[in-house]
Amino acid sequence: MALHWTSRVTHKARDMSRVFRSNRPPSSFADDADARRMRSELDAIRARFPDHA
């Protein structure tokens, strides 16, 4: 049985997030308060839901 299309999309998105995720932000965003807040919220989500990170 073929995977449901949403499952395929989420698998592709997870694979792409590994490619685009970096530990160091670009220097232009280093001083941006909104970017820091967004990164900290995403880190909290990843910590809370490790299966979906």
C-alpha positions as CSV (number, residue, x, y, z in Angstrom):
1,M,0.0,0.0,0.0
2,A,1.4,3.4,-1.0
3,L,2.0,6.0,1.6
4,H,-0.5,8.7,2.0
5,W,0.7,11.9,0.2
6,T,0.8,13.9,3.5
7,S,3.2,11.3,4.9
8,R,5.4,11.6,1.9
9,V,5.4,15.4,2.2
10,T,6.3,15.4,5.9
11,H,9.1,12.9,5.2
12,K,10.5,15.2,2.5
13,A,10.1,18.3,4.7
14,R,12.0,16.5,7.5
15,D,14.8,15.5,5.1
16,M,15.0,19.1,3.8
17,S,15.1,20.6,7.3
18,R,18.2,18.6,8.0
19,V,19.8,20.1,5.0
20,F,18.8,23.7,5.7
21,R,19.1,23.7,9.5
22,S,22.4,25.1,10.8
23,N,23.8,25.6,14.2
24,R,25.1,29.1,13.5
25,P,22.7,31.7,12.2
26,P,23.8,34.0,9.4
27,S,25.5,37.1,10.7
28,S,22.7,39.4,9.4
29,F,20.3,37.6,11.8
30,A,22.6,37.4,14.8
31,D,21.3,40.7,16.3
32,D,17.7,40.3,15.3
33,A,15.5,39.9,18.5
34,D,12.7,38.3,16.5
35,A,15.0,35.7,14.9
36,R,16.5,34.8,18.3
37,R,13.0,34.4,19.8
38,M,11.9,32.3,16.8
39,R,15.0,30.1,17.1
40,S,14.5,29.6,20.9
41,E,10.8,28.7,20.3
42,L,11.7,26.2,17.6
43,D,14.4,24.7,19.9
44,A,11.7,24.3,22.6
45,I,9.4,22.6,20.1
46,R,12.2,20.3,19.0
47,A,12.9,19.4,22.7
48,R,9.2,18.8,23.4
49,F,8.5,16.8,20.3
50,P,11.8,15.0,19.4
51,D,10.0,12.6,17.0
52,H,9.0,15.5,14.9
53,A,12.2,17.5,15.0
